[in-house]
Amino acid sequence: MAERKRSGLRTGVAWLVALIVLYVLSIGPAGWLWVHDYISDDTAARLISFYGPLYWLTDHSEVLDEAMNWYGRLWYPDDL
């Protein structure tokens, strides 16, 4: 029984980590869609709110800011 609980906990943690990674990585395609006018400015404003925690983190960490800028250049190199 204890092994089953541990297995469920590991699965839950794995899902949580996967969702956080997908959240962070999804800012690239979202930015690309906005830069290339596939989404409206209104939708972009909502995305800025959605990605607010990432913006806050990059404002408070030079390393994370550089990492996010590097990742952004992968998606839209001519626009940054």
Contacts in CASP RR format, 6 or more apart in sequence:
PFRMAT RR
TARGET T0000
AUTHOR 0000-0000-0000
METHOD contacts of the structure
MODEL  1
MAERKRSGLRTGVAWLVALIVLYVLSIGPAGWLWVHDYISDDTAARLISF
YGPLYWLTDHSEVLDEAMNWYGRLWYPDDL
23 54 0 8 1.000
24 54 0 8 1.000
25 71 0 8 1.000
27 51 0 8 1.000
27 54 0 8 1.000
27 68 0 8 1.000
27 71 0 8 1.000
27 72 0 8 1.000
28 71 0 8 1.000
28 72 0 8 1.000
28 74 0 8 1.000
28 75 0 8 1.000
29 75 0 8 1.000
30 39 0 8 1.000
30 47 0 8 1.000
30 51 0 8 1.000
31 47 0 8 1.000
31 72 0 8 1.000
31 75 0 8 1.000
31 76 0 8 1.000
32 75 0 8 1.000
32 76 0 8 1.000
33 39 0 8 1.000
34 43 0 8 1.000
34 44 0 8 1.000
34 47 0 8 1.000
35 76 0 8 1.000
35 79 0 8 1.000
36 76 0 8 1.000
39 47 0 8 1.000
48 55 0 8 1.000
54 68 0 8 1.000
57 64 0 8 1.000
58 64 0 8 1.000
58 65 0 8 1.000
58 68 0 8 1.000
59 65 0 8 1.000
69 80 0 8 1.000
72 80 0 8 1.000
73 80 0 8 1.000
END
